């Protein structure tokens, strides 16, 4: 990995301003950055990555067959090397998110409180460090779930480890659970936080606690098939700690009307007609009379039409993404109550813990309908598509796939863990996909050239640096 130092320029648009003298400064170095501005920048970068449909960064709306491309269909056919997608994913998360969070942590630890702050600073410091670390946990999980073994223990200390080793993915998961548990315990509602520098929750510790426990649930349920003992204990711990209870608890980034702070979907869709509806989801929703289709997609003379995945198509001939994708202020979702509700349903189905699986299944679907302003249609849909205890993976997996339409990276996890929906790769997919929907991204080419020995060792350890190599928790 190369050494990067990123100035939180975009953060200043939310929490501060610059002066005319600033134009003479080196825009690749930190000067008087605060932990608040670094947090804001990291939160926006994380949200941008999770929510953008840019073919240069996040192609999971294509991978999950929600959308396909109109003209240049490389990414719909799993060609991610042409645009160096993996390099961009790596940089987005390690540099723009993790390195800025790490710098914020350094500033917090180095801060010398004024005499008037001496009494309140210890509690505020613990809260700030806990929030920073929870976001690190979230980001490292995303990276593990994308690649498998990754740089972790040495990743952010570039001065000491310019060529960091790759840690074993299962050991990273155990470490993340331990760290997150400590972070949750360190949060105190009597201490200060980041205030408005925290775009996600505006410093609300109660909501951060719910986020922490909900993320703990996500970590636990992901391990269900590979380490059921740790998975169950982690899930029980999360349930006892208190999870999100409604969509009001969603962790999300509120975008603005003005450039450059619009939702990245809007930035991609407002000026180009690059994407159309994917036939796979459109056909599924048509077959199941799903009212959400009117929010997910536009109609074509009253019909919803999706194009075959990986095949070019005229923008006007097919359904397009709904209004949400063409709205600058659509929030960027990090972790949602709907997502958490599906995890609860899965935990109940697997182990009989946390409630009745059928009831939680209904709660999750109802939450999705609420998210799209269709609350009155939920009950009829659930009655027509009841929970099937005999094949709960199919029930939960398919309904989570539909509900996670605007959380494609999360949807990819459900798909790999539950093996539903049973997506079929397009016949035009690149040979490296081996006729399958990818279950990981290949390591960045830059890692192979700059960190070659560690890259080679990691590639061998996971069974080959391929799109078809399963992440350690994907054992089915």
LINTA-V721861 format. One record per pair of residues at least 12 apart in sequence whose ideal C-beta (glycine too) atoms are under 10 Angstrom apart, sorted by sequence separation. I is the first residue (numbers start at 0). J is the second residue. D is the distance in whole Angstrom. If there is no record, write none. Layout:
# LINTA-V721861
I/J/D  I/J/D
This chain:
# LINTA-V721861
61/73/10  62/74/9  112/124/8  139/151/6  142/154/9  150/162/9  151/163/8  152/164/7  153/165/9  154/166/8  190/202/10  192/204/6  218/230/9  219/231/7  221/233/9  222/234/9  254/266/10  280/292/9  284/296/8  304/316/7  305/317/6  306/318/9  344/356/6  347/359/5  348/360/8  365/377/4  368/380/7  386/398/9  423/435/9  424/436/5  442/454/6  446/458/10  52/65/9  61/74/5  62/75/9  107/120/10  110/123/10  150/163/4  151/164/9  152/165/10  153/166/8  191/204/9  219/232/8  220/233/8  304/317/5  305/318/6  343/356/9  344/357/8  346/359/8  347/360/9  364/377/6  365/378/8  367/380/10  368/381/9  384/397/9  399/412/9  400/413/6  422/435/9  423/436/8  424/437/8  52/66/7  54/68/7  60/74/10  61/75/5  110/124/7  149/163/9  150/164/7  151/165/8  152/166/5  190/204/7  219/233/3  220/234/6  281/295/8  289/303/10  303/317/9  304/318/5  344/358/8  345/359/8  364/378/10  384/398/7  396/410/10  399/413/4  400/414/6  422/436/5  58/73/10  60/75/10  61/76/9  62/77/7  139/154/8  150/165/6  151/166/4  188/203/9  189/204/9  192/207/8  218/233/6  219/234/4  280/295/8  281/296/7  303/318/5  343/358/10  344/359/4  345/360/9  362/377/10  365/380/9  398/413/10  399/414/8  421/436/10  442/457/7  15/31/10  58/74/5  61/77/8  107/123/9  108/124/8  148/164/9  149/165/6  150/166/7  151/167/9  188/204/5  217/233/10  218/234/9  219/235/8  276/292/9  280/296/9  299/315/8  302/318/8  343/359/5  344/360/5  361/377/8  364/380/7  365/381/7  397/413/9  420/436/10  442/458/7  54/71/8  57/74/10  58/75/8  62/79/9  107/124/6  110/127/9  148/165/4  149/166/7  151/168/9  187/204/7  188/205/6  216/233/8  217/234/10  219/236/8  220/237/9  285/302/8  299/316/7  342/359/9  343/360/9  344/361/9  361/378/8  364/381/6  381/398/9  384/401/10  396/413/6  397/414/10  399/416/10  400/417/9  441/458/9  447/464/8  6/24/9  8/26/7  15/33/8  61/79/10  107/125/10  147/165/9  148/166/6  149/167/10  152/170/9  186/204/5  215/233/6  216/234/6  219/237/6  285/303/6  299/317/7  341/359/8  344/362/7  345/363/9  363/381/10  380/398/10  395/413/8  396/414/7  399/417/8  446/464/9  6/25/8  14/33/8  54/73/8  55/74/9  58/77/8  107/126/10  108/127/10  146/165/9  148/167/6  149/168/7  151/170/8  152/171/8  186/205/9  188/207/10  215/234/8  216/235/10  218/237/8  219/238/9  276/295/8  277/296/10  284/303/7  285/304/9  299/318/6  340/359/6  341/360/8  343/362/8  344/363/5  361/380/10  362/381/10  400/419/7  401/420/9  442/461/9  6/26/6  15/35/9  54/74/5  58/78/10  107/127/5  108/128/8  135/155/9  147/167/9  148/168/5  151/171/5  188/208/8  216/236/9  217/237/8  276/296/5  285/305/9  297/317/9  298/318/6  299/319/9  340/360/9  343/363/8  344/364/9  361/381/5  364/384/8  396/416/8  397/417/9  399/419/8  400/420/5  4/25/10  5/26/10  6/27/7  11/32/9  14/35/6  15/36/6  53/74/10  54/75/9  58/79/6  106/127/10  107/128/6  147/168/5  148/169/9  150/171/10  186/207/6  187/208/10  215/236/6  216/237/4  275/296/9  276/297/8  281/302/10  282/303/9  284/305/9  296/317/9  297/318/5  298/319/10  340/361/9  341/362/9  342/363/9  360/381/8  361/382/9  392/413/10  395/416/10  396/417/4  398/419/9  399/420/9  415/436/9  5/27/8  6/28/7  7/29/9  10/32/8  13/35/10  14/36/6  146/168/8  147/169/10  148/170/9  149/171/7  152/174/8  186/208/5  215/237/4  216/238/7  275/297/10  281/303/5  282/304/9  283/305/9  296/318/4  297/319/5  340/362/5  341/363/4  364/386/9  395/417/6  396/418/7  397/419/5  398/420/10  400/422/9  414/436/8  415/437/10  439/461/8  441/463/10  442/464/5  4/27/6  5/28/10  6/29/6  10/33/9  13/36/8  104/127/8  143/166/9  148/171/8  151/174/7  214/237/8  215/238/9  276/299/9  280/303/10  281/304/7  282/305/6  295/318/9  296/319/7  297/320/8  339/362/10  340/363/4  341/364/9  394/417/10  396/419/3  397/420/5  415/438/5  441/464/5  3/27/9  4/28/6  5/29/9  6/30/8  14/38/9  15/39/9  54/78/10  55/79/10  58/82/9  103/127/8  104/128/6  107/131/7  143/167/10  144/168/9  147/171/10  151/175/9  183/207/9  184/208/10  186/210/10  212/236/8  213/237/7  216/240/9  281/305/3  296/320/7  297/321/6  339/363/8  340/364/8  357/381/9  360/384/10  361/385/9  392/416/9  393/417/8  395/419/8  396/420/6  397/421/9  414/438/9  415/439/9  440/464/10  441/465/7  4/29/6  7/32/6  10/35/8  11/36/6  14/39/6  54/79/9  103/128/9  143/168/5  182/207/9  183/208/6  186/211/7  212/237/5  215/240/7  280/305/7  281/306/9  295/320/8  296/321/6  297/322/8  337/362/9  338/363/8  340/365/8  341/366/9  360/385/8  361/386/7  392/417/5  393/418/9  394/419/8  396/421/9  411/436/9  439/464/9  441/466/6  6/32/7  7/33/9  10/36/4  13/39/5  14/40/9  55/81/10  56/82/9  58/84/6  142/168/9  143/169/9  182/208/10  183/209/10  185/211/10  211/237/9  212/238/8  216/242/6  278/304/8  279/305/7  292/318/8  295/321/5  336/362/9  337/363/6  340/366/5  341/367/9  360/386/4  391/417/9  392/418/6  393/419/5  411/437/9  439/465/8  440/466/7  5/32/10  9/36/10  10/37/7  12/39/9  13/40/9  54/81/9  55/82/5  57/84/8  103/130/9  104/131/5  139/166/10  183/210/9  184/211/9  212/239/8  213/240/9  215/242/9  216/243/9  276/303/7  278/305/4  294/321/5  297/324/10  336/363/9  337/364/9  339/366/9  340/367/9  359/386/9  360/387/9  392/419/6  393/420/8  411/438/9  438/465/9  439/466/7  441/468/9  7/35/10  8/36/10  10/38/8  11/39/9  12/40/10  54/82/6  55/83/8  56/84/7  103/131/6  104/132/7  143/171/5  144/172/10  183/211/4  212/240/4  213/241/9  214/242/10  276/304/7  277/305/5  278/306/6  279/307/9  280/308/10  293/321/8  294/322/8  295/323/8  296/324/10  297/325/10  337/365/9  338/366/9  357/385/7  358/386/9  360/388/10  391/419/10  393/421/9  411/439/10  437/465/9  438/466/7  439/467/8  7/36/5  10/39/4  11/40/8  13/42/9  53/82/9  55/84/6  56/85/10  102/131/10  142/171/9  143/172/7  182/211/6  183/212/6  211/240/7  212/241/6  213/242/5  275/304/9  276/305/4  277/306/7  278/307/5  279/308/6  292/321/9  294/323/7  295/324/9  337/366/4  338/367/10  357/386/4  390/419/9  437/466/4  438/467/6  439/468/6  6/36/9  7/37/5  9/39/8  10/40/4  13/43/8  54/84/7  56/86/10  57/87/9  58/88/9  100/130/9  101/131/8  211/241/9  212/242/5  213/243/5  275/305/7  276/306/7  277/307/9  278/308/6  291/321/9  336/366/6  337/367/5  356/386/6  357/387/9  364/394/10  436/466/9  437/467/7  438/468/7  439/469/7  6/37/10  7/38/9  9/40/6  10/41/8  12/43/9  53/84/9  55/86/9  56/87/5  57/88/7  100/131/5  103/134/10  104/135/8  140/171/8  180/211/9  183/214/9  209/240/9  211/242/10  212/243/8  213/244/10  275/306/5  277/308/5  335/366/8  336/367/10  337/368/9  355/386/9  357/388/7  360/391/8  364/395/10  367/398/8  371/402/9  435/466/8  436/467/9  437/468/10  438/469/5  439/470/6  5/37/9  7/39/7  8/40/8  10/42/9  55/87/5  56/88/6  99/131/10  100/132/8  139/171/6  140/172/8  143/175/8  179/211/6  180/212/10  182/214/9  183/215/7  208/240/7  209/241/6  210/242/9  274/306/10  277/309/9  278/310/9  335/367/9  337/369/8  356/388/7  363/395/8  367/399/9  370/402/8  433/465/8  435/467/6  438/470/7  7/40/3  10/43/7  55/88/9  100/133/10  139/172/9  179/212/9  182/215/10  208/241/6  209/242/6  210/243/7  336/369/9  337/370/6  371/404/9  432/465/9  433/466/8  434/467/9  6/40/8  7/41/8  9/43/6  10/44/9  53/87/8  56/90/9  57/91/8  100/134/6  101/135/8  208/242/10  209/243/5  278/312/10  336/370/8  357/391/9  360/394/6  364/398/6  367/401/7  368/402/9  370/404/10  371/405/9  431/465/7  432/466/5  433/467/5  439/473/9  5/40/8  9/44/8  56/91/6  99/134/10  100/135/5  139/174/9  140/175/6  179/214/6  180/215/7  209/244/7  213/248/8  335/370/7  356/391/6  360/395/6  363/398/7  364/399/9  367/402/4  370/405/8  431/466/6  432/467/7  438/473/6  5/41/9  7/43/9  55/91/10  139/175/6  140/176/10  179/215/5  205/241/9  213/249/10  214/250/9  275/311/9  276/312/9  281/317/9  359/395/9  363/399/7  366/402/8  367/403/9  431/467/8  7/44/9  97/134/9  206/243/9  213/250/8  275/312/5  281/318/6  357/394/9  361/398/10  364/401/9  367/404/9  429/466/8  9/47/9  96/134/8  97/135/6  100/138/8  136/174/9  137/175/9  176/214/10  179/217/10  180/218/10  209/247/10  210/248/8  275/313/8  332/370/9  348/386/8  356/394/9  360/398/7  364/402/7  367/405/10  428/466/9  5/44/9  48/87/9  96/135/8  136/175/5  139/178/9  140/179/9  175/214/9  176/215/7  179/218/7  209/248/5  210/249/9  275/314/6  278/317/9  356/395/8  360/399/10  363/402/7  48/88/7  51/91/9  135/175/9  136/176/9  175/215/9  210/250/5  274/314/8  275/315/9  277/317/9  278/318/10  348/388/7  96/137/9  97/138/6  136/177/10  206/247/9  209/250/9  272/313/9  273/314/8  275/316/8  276/317/6  277/318/9  48/90/10  49/91/10  96/138/5  97/139/7  136/178/6  137/179/9  176/218/5  206/248/6  272/314/4  275/317/4  276/318/4  344/386/8  349/391/8  48/91/4  49/92/10  95/138/10  96/139/10  132/175/10  135/178/8  136/179/5  175/218/6  176/219/7  205/248/9  206/249/9  207/250/9  271/314/9  272/315/8  274/317/10  275/318/7  276/319/7  348/391/4  349/392/9  47/91/8  48/92/7  135/179/10  206/250/8  275/319/6  276/320/7  347/391/9  348/392/8  93/138/9  96/141/9  97/142/9  133/178/8  173/218/10  203/248/10  274/319/7  275/320/8  276/321/10  45/91/8  92/138/5  93/139/10  96/142/10  132/178/6  133/179/6  136/182/7  172/218/7  176/222/9  274/320/6  345/391/8  348/394/8  349/395/10  44/91/7  45/92/8  48/95/8  91/138/10  92/139/8  132/179/8  135/182/9  172/219/10  272/319/8  323/370/10  344/391/8  345/392/9  348/395/7  44/92/8  47/95/8  48/96/7  134/182/10  200/248/9  323/371/8  347/395/10  47/96/9  92/141/6  93/142/8  129/178/10  132/181/8  133/182/5  172/221/8  173/222/9  200/249/10  44/94/9  45/95/8  46/96/10  91/141/10  92/142/5  105/155/10  129/179/9  132/182/5  133/183/8  172/222/6  199/249/9  200/250/7  274/324/8  321/371/9  344/394/9  345/395/6  44/95/4  45/96/5  91/142/10  104/155/9  131/182/9  199/250/5  200/251/9  268/319/8  344/395/6  345/396/9  43/95/9  44/96/5  45/97/9  129/181/8  130/182/8  133/185/10  199/251/7  201/253/10  268/320/6  43/96/9  44/97/10  88/141/9  89/142/8  92/145/8  101/154/9  102/155/9  129/182/4  132/185/9  133/186/9  169/222/8  172/225/9  173/226/9  176/229/7  180/233/9  183/236/9  198/251/9  199/252/7  267/320/10  342/395/9  41/95/7  42/96/8  45/99/10  88/142/8  101/155/5  128/182/8  129/183/7  172/226/8  176/230/10  179/233/9  183/237/9  198/252/5  199/253/9  341/395/6  344/398/9  345/399/8  415/469/8  416/470/9  40/95/8  41/96/5  44/99/7  45/100/9  100/155/9  101/156/9  129/184/8  130/185/10  198/253/6  269/324/9  341/396/9  344/399/9  415/470/7  418/473/9  40/96/9  41/97/8  43/99/10  44/100/10  89/145/9  93/149/9  98/154/9  101/157/10  126/182/10  129/185/4  130/186/8  169/225/7  173/229/7  176/232/9  180/236/7  184/240/9  198/254/10  264/320/8  268/324/5  269/325/6  416/472/7  41/98/9  42/99/9  88/145/7  89/146/8  92/149/10  93/150/8  97/154/7  98/155/6  125/182/9  128/185/7  129/186/5  169/226/7  172/229/8  176/233/6  179/236/10  180/237/10  183/240/6  267/324/8  268/325/5  269/326/9  341/398/8  342/399/9  415/472/8  416/473/7  418/475/5  41/99/4  42/100/9  88/146/9  97/155/6  129/187/9  172/230/10  179/237/9  183/241/9  265/323/9  268/326/10  269/327/8  341/399/5  412/470/9  415/473/5  416/474/9  417/475/8  40/99/5  41/100/5  98/157/8  125/184/10  126/185/7  264/323/8  265/324/7  340/399/10  414/473/10  416/475/8  39/99/9  40/100/9  41/101/9  85/145/9  89/149/9  125/185/5  126/186/6  169/229/10  173/233/10  176/236/9  180/240/9  264/324/5  265/325/6  412/472/9  415/475/9  37/98/9  38/99/8  41/102/9  85/146/8  89/150/10  93/154/7  124/185/10  125/186/8  126/187/6  129/190/10  172/233/10  176/237/10  262/323/9  264/325/8  265/326/6  266/327/8  338/399/8  341/402/7  412/473/9  37/99/5  38/100/7  40/102/10  41/103/7  93/155/8  125/187/7  126/188/9  130/192/7  131/193/9  262/324/8  264/326/8  265/327/5  337/399/9  340/402/9  341/403/8  36/99/9  37/100/7  40/103/9  122/185/10  126/189/9  127/190/9  129/192/9  130/193/7  262/325/10  264/327/9  265/328/8  37/101/9  39/103/10  93/157/10  122/186/10  123/187/9  126/190/5  127/191/8  262/326/7  265/329/7  338/402/8  34/99/10  37/102/6  38/103/5  122/187/5  125/190/6  126/191/7  127/192/6  134/199/9  261/326/9  262/327/6  264/329/7  337/402/6  338/403/7  34/100/10  37/103/4  38/104/10  121/187/10  122/188/10  123/189/10  124/190/8  126/192/5  127/193/6  261/327/4  262/328/7  263/329/10  337/403/8  32/99/9  36/103/9  37/104/9  122/189/6  123/190/5  124/191/9  126/193/8  130/197/7  260/327/8  261/328/7  262/329/5  264/331/9  335/402/9  34/102/8  35/103/8  37/105/10  122/190/3  123/191/4  260/328/9  261/329/9  262/330/8  263/331/7  335/403/9  337/405/10  338/406/6  341/409/9  345/413/9  34/103/4  37/106/7  38/107/10  121/190/8  122/191/7  123/192/7  127/196/10  130/199/9  258/327/9  262/331/6  337/406/8  29/99/10  32/102/7  33/103/8  34/104/8  36/106/10  37/107/10  93/163/10  119/189/9  120/190/9  122/192/10  123/193/9  127/197/9  130/200/8  256/326/10  257/327/8  335/405/9  32/103/8  34/105/9  35/106/10  119/190/7  120/191/8  256/327/5  332/403/9  335/406/7  338/409/6  342/413/9  345/416/8  34/106/5  119/191/6  130/202/9  254/326/9  255/327/7  256/328/6  334/406/9  337/409/10  338/410/9  341/413/7  345/417/8  29/102/7  33/106/7  34/107/5  137/210/9  144/217/10  254/327/6  255/328/7  291/364/10  332/405/6  333/406/9  32/106/7  33/107/10  34/108/10  130/204/9  133/207/7  137/211/10  140/214/8  254/328/5  294/368/10  331/405/10  332/406/5  335/409/8  338/412/10  34/109/10  116/191/9  127/202/9  129/204/9  133/208/10  136/211/9  253/328/7  254/329/7  330/405/10  334/409/8  338/413/9  29/105/10  34/110/8  126/202/8  134/210/9  253/329/9  254/330/7  291/367/7  294/370/9  295/371/8  329/405/8  333/409/10  341/417/10  29/106/9  33/110/10  130/207/6  133/210/7  137/214/6  140/217/7  144/221/7  253/330/5  254/331/6  291/368/7  294/371/4  332/409/8  126/204/6  129/207/8  133/211/5  136/214/7  140/218/6  143/221/9  251/329/10  252/330/6  253/331/8  290/368/8  293/371/9  294/372/7  123/202/10  129/208/10  132/211/10  136/215/9  251/330/4  252/331/4  289/368/10  291/370/9  292/371/10  294/373/7  130/210/9  134/214/10  137/217/9  250/330/10  251/331/6  252/332/8  291/371/5  293/373/8  126/207/8  130/211/9  133/214/7  137/218/9  140/221/8  249/330/8  250/331/10  251/332/5  252/333/7  290/371/9  291/372/10  323/404/10  324/405/8  129/211/8  133/215/10  136/218/8  250/332/8  251/333/6  291/373/6  323/405/7  249/332/7  250/333/4  251/334/8  290/373/5  293/376/10  321/404/9  392/475/9  249/333/8  250/334/4  251/335/8  289/373/10  320/404/10  321/405/10  5/90/10  249/334/7  250/335/8  290/375/9  291/376/8  320/405/10  9/95/10  59/145/10  107/193/10  248/334/9  249/335/5  250/336/10  290/376/4  291/377/10  3/90/8  248/335/9  249/336/6  289/376/9  290/377/9  7/95/9  42/130/10  49/137/10  248/336/6  249/337/8  250/338/10  288/376/10  0/89/8  1/90/9  5/94/6  10/99/9  38/127/8  45/134/7  49/138/10  246/335/7  247/336/8  249/338/9  290/379/9  291/380/8  0/90/9  3/93/8  4/94/9  5/95/6  34/124/10  41/131/8  48/138/9  103/193/9  246/336/5  249/339/9  290/380/7  3/94/4  5/96/10  243/334/8  245/336/6  246/337/7  248/339/8  288/379/9  289/380/7  1/93/10  2/94/10  3/95/9  7/99/6  35/127/9  38/130/8  42/134/7  45/137/8  49/141/8  243/335/8  244/336/7  288/380/8  0/93/7  1/94/9  5/98/6  6/99/9  34/127/6  38/131/7  41/134/7  45/138/6  48/141/8  103/196/10  243/336/4  287/380/8  0/94/9  4/98/7  5/99/6  34/128/10  37/131/9  41/135/9  44/138/10  242/336/8  243/337/9  246/340/10  289/383/10  3/98/6  4/99/9  7/102/9  243/338/9  244/339/9  245/340/10  288/383/7  289/384/9  2/98/9  3/99/10  7/103/9  34/130/10  38/134/8  45/141/9  243/339/5  244/340/10  287/383/8  288/384/9  5/102/9  34/131/8  41/138/9  242/339/6  243/340/8  287/384/6  4/102/8  242/340/9  242/342/9  243/343/10  242/343/7  237/339/9  237/342/9  238/343/8  237/343/9  295/401/9  234/342/8  238/346/8  296/404/10  234/343/9  237/346/9  289/398/10  292/401/10  295/404/6  287/397/9  291/401/7  294/404/9  295/405/8  234/345/9  235/346/9  242/353/9  287/398/10  291/402/8  294/405/10  234/346/5  289/401/7  292/404/10  137/250/9  234/347/10  291/404/8  238/352/7  283/397/8  287/401/8  308/422/9  231/346/8  234/349/9  235/350/9  238/353/5  308/423/8  309/424/8  310/425/7  134/250/10  230/346/9  234/350/8  237/353/9  238/354/9  308/424/8  309/425/3  310/426/9  133/250/10  217/334/7  235/352/6  283/400/8  284/401/7  308/425/5  309/426/8  310/427/7  216/334/10  231/349/8  234/352/7  235/353/8  283/401/7  307/425/7  308/426/10  309/427/4  214/333/9  220/339/10  223/342/10  230/349/8  231/350/6  234/353/7  307/426/9  308/427/9  309/428/6  214/334/6  230/350/9  246/366/6  280/400/8  284/404/9  307/427/9  308/428/9  309/429/10  213/334/6  217/338/8  220/341/9  221/342/9  231/352/7  245/366/8  246/367/10  249/370/9  279/400/10  280/401/7  213/335/9  216/338/10  217/339/8  220/342/5  223/345/7  227/349/8  210/333/8  213/336/8  216/339/6  219/342/8  220/343/9  223/346/8  227/350/8  243/366/10  246/369/6  210/334/6  245/369/9  246/370/6  280/404/7  209/334/10  213/338/8  214/339/9  217/342/6  220/345/6  224/349/9  213/339/5  216/342/5  220/346/6  223/349/6  209/336/9  212/339/9  216/343/7  219/346/8  223/350/8  308/436/10  210/339/10  213/342/8  216/345/10  220/349/8  209/339/9  213/343/10  216/346/7  199/331/10  198/331/10  199/333/7  199/334/9  216/353/9  283/420/7  280/420/9  264/405/9  279/420/8  280/422/10  279/422/7  279/423/8  279/425/10  0/150/6  42/193/10  46/198/8  0/153/9  4/157/9  46/199/8  0/154/7  3/157/8  38/192/10  39/193/8  42/196/9  45/199/9  0/155/10  2/157/5  38/193/6  42/197/7  43/198/7  1/157/8  2/158/8  37/193/10  39/195/9  40/196/10  42/198/5  0/157/7  35/192/10  36/193/10  39/196/5  42/199/6  35/193/5  38/196/5  39/197/8  40/198/10  42/200/10  2/161/7  34/193/7  35/194/7  37/196/9  38/197/6  39/198/6  0/160/9  1/161/9  33/193/9  35/195/8  36/196/7  38/198/8  39/199/10  0/161/8  35/196/3  38/199/9  0/162/7  34/196/8  35/197/8  0/163/6  33/196/8  35/202/10  14/193/9  14/194/9  14/195/7  15/196/9  13/195/8  14/196/5  13/196/8  14/197/10  14/198/9  13/198/7  10/196/8  10/198/9  221/412/7  225/416/10  217/409/9  220/412/9  221/413/10  224/416/7  220/413/10  223/416/7  224/417/9  221/415/10  222/416/10  223/417/10  217/412/8  221/416/7  137/333/7  220/416/8  137/334/8  75/274/9  134/333/9  50/251/9  49/251/10  50/252/8  69/271/9  70/272/9  71/273/8  75/277/8  49/252/9  69/272/6  70/273/8  46/250/9  50/254/9  60/264/9  69/273/6  45/250/10  46/251/7  47/252/8  68/273/6  69/274/7  46/252/4  57/263/9  68/274/6  69/275/6  45/252/8  46/253/9  47/254/9  56/263/9  66/273/9  67/274/7  68/275/8  42/250/9  44/252/10  46/254/8  66/274/5  67/275/6  42/251/10  43/252/6  65/274/9  66/275/7  67/276/8  68/277/10  42/252/6  53/263/7  66/276/6  67/277/5  43/254/9  51/262/9  52/263/7  53/264/9  65/276/8  66/277/5  67/278/8  50/262/7  51/263/4  52/264/6  55/267/10  64/276/10  65/277/5  67/279/9  39/252/10  47/260/10  50/263/6  51/264/7  53/266/8  54/267/9  61/274/8  64/277/4  49/263/9  50/264/6  52/266/9  53/267/6  60/274/8  63/277/8  64/278/8  65/279/8  66/280/9  47/262/9  48/263/9  51/266/8  52/267/5  64/279/4  65/280/5  43/259/10  46/262/9  47/263/5  51/267/7  52/268/7  61/277/8  63/279/9  64/280/6  65/281/9  43/260/8  46/263/8  60/277/8  63/280/8  64/281/9  47/266/9  54/273/8  64/283/9  43/263/10  53/273/10  54/274/9  60/280/10  52/273/8  52/274/6  65/295/8  66/296/9  65/296/9  75/306/9  75/307/10  76/308/8  77/309/9  75/308/6  76/309/5  72/306/10  75/309/5  76/310/9  74/309/9  75/310/8  72/308/9  73/309/9  75/311/9  69/306/8  72/309/6  67/305/8  68/306/9  72/310/7  66/305/9  67/306/5  72/311/6  13/253/10  65/305/9  66/306/9  67/307/8  68/308/10  71/311/8  72/312/9  64/305/9  67/308/5  68/309/8  70/311/6  13/255/8  66/308/9  67/309/7  68/310/9  69/311/6  70/312/9  230/472/9  12/255/8  65/308/10  67/310/7  68/311/7  69/312/6  70/313/9  64/308/5  67/311/9  68/312/8  69/313/7  70/314/9  12/257/9  64/309/9  67/312/7  69/314/5  225/470/9  226/471/9  12/258/10  62/308/10  69/315/10  225/471/6  226/472/8  12/259/8  13/260/7  61/308/8  69/316/10  225/472/5  12/260/6  61/309/9  69/317/8  224/472/6  225/473/8  221/470/9  222/471/9  223/472/8  224/473/8  225/474/5  9/259/7  67/317/9  69/319/10  222/472/6  224/474/5  225/475/10  8/259/9  9/260/7  221/472/5  223/474/10  224/475/6  66/318/10  220/472/10  221/473/9  66/319/9  66/320/7  65/320/9  66/324/9  60/320/9  145/408/8  60/324/10  144/408/8  144/409/10  145/411/9  141/408/7  144/411/8  145/412/10  52/320/8  141/409/10  144/412/6  141/412/9  144/415/8  52/324/8  140/412/9  144/416/10  165/442/9  50/329/8  50/330/9  51/331/9  50/331/4  165/446/9  49/331/7  50/332/7  48/331/9  49/332/7  50/333/9  46/330/8  47/331/7  49/333/6  162/446/10  46/331/4  49/334/9  165/450/9  45/331/9  46/332/8  164/450/9  46/333/6  162/449/7  163/450/7  43/331/8  45/333/7  161/449/9  162/450/5  164/452/9  165/453/5  42/331/9  161/450/9  162/451/9  164/453/5  165/454/8  168/457/10  162/452/8  163/453/7  165/455/10  167/457/9  42/333/8  147/438/10  162/453/6  165/456/7  166/457/9  147/439/6  162/454/9  164/456/8  165/457/4  168/460/9  146/439/6  147/440/9  149/442/9  160/453/10  164/457/8  165/458/9  167/460/7  168/461/8  145/439/7  146/440/6  148/442/9  167/461/9  144/439/8  145/440/5  146/441/8  147/442/9  165/460/7  146/442/6  150/446/9  165/461/9  145/442/10  146/443/9  149/446/10  142/440/10  172/471/8  146/446/10  150/450/8  153/453/9  171/471/10  172/472/8  169/470/10  170/471/10  168/470/7  169/471/5  150/453/7  168/471/5  169/472/8  150/454/10  167/471/8  168/472/8  148/453/10  150/457/9  148/456/9  149/457/8  148/457/5  147/457/8  148/458/9  146/457/8  147/458/9  148/459/10  148/460/6  147/460/8  148/461/5  147/461/4  146/461/8  147/462/9  147/464/9  146/464/9  147/468/7  146/468/10  147/469/8  148/470/10  147/470/5  148/471/8  146/470/8  147/471/7  145/470/8  147/472/10  144/470/6  147/473/10  143/470/7  144/471/10  143/471/8  144/472/8  143/472/9  144/473/9  65/400/9  64/400/9  65/401/10  63/400/7  65/403/9  66/404/10  65/404/6  63/403/8  65/405/9  63/404/8  66/407/9  65/407/6  63/406/10  64/407/10  59/403/10  60/404/8  63/407/5  60/405/9  62/407/7  63/408/9  65/410/8  60/406/10  61/407/8  62/408/9  63/409/10  64/410/10  59/406/9  60/407/5  63/410/5  77/424/7  59/407/4  60/408/9  62/410/9  63/411/6  76/424/9  77/425/8  81/429/10  58/407/9  59/408/5  62/411/6  76/425/6  80/429/9  57/407/7  59/409/9  60/410/9  63/413/9  64/414/10  75/425/7  76/426/9  77/427/10  78/428/9  79/429/9  93/443/10  57/408/7  59/410/7  60/411/10  63/414/7  76/427/5  77/428/5  78/429/5  80/431/8  89/440/9  59/411/5  62/414/9  75/427/8  76/428/5  77/429/5  79/431/9  88/440/6  59/412/10  72/425/9  75/428/9  76/429/6  77/430/10  78/431/8  79/432/10  89/442/8  90/443/8  77/431/7  78/432/9  89/443/5  50/405/8  52/407/8  59/414/10  72/427/7  77/432/5  85/440/5  88/443/8  89/444/10  90/445/9  50/406/8  64/420/8  73/429/8  76/432/8  84/440/7  85/441/6  86/442/10  87/443/8  89/445/7  49/406/8  50/407/9  63/420/9  84/441/9  85/442/7  86/443/4  89/446/7  49/407/9  50/408/9  64/422/6  67/425/9  77/435/9  79/437/8  85/443/4  86/444/6  49/408/6  63/422/7  64/423/9  77/436/8  84/443/9  85/444/7  86/445/5  48/408/9  49/409/8  62/422/9  64/424/10  77/437/5  83/443/7  85/445/9  86/446/8  64/425/9  79/440/7  80/441/8  83/444/7  85/446/9  62/424/10  79/441/7  83/445/8  80/443/10  80/444/7  64/436/8  63/436/8  62/436/7  62/437/6  62/438/10  59/437/10  62/440/10  58/437/9  85/464/10  59/440/10  58/440/9  79/466/8  77/466/6  62/466/10  0/443/9  1/445/7  0/445/8  1/446/10  0/446/7  1/449/6  0/449/7  1/450/9  0/450/6  0/453/9
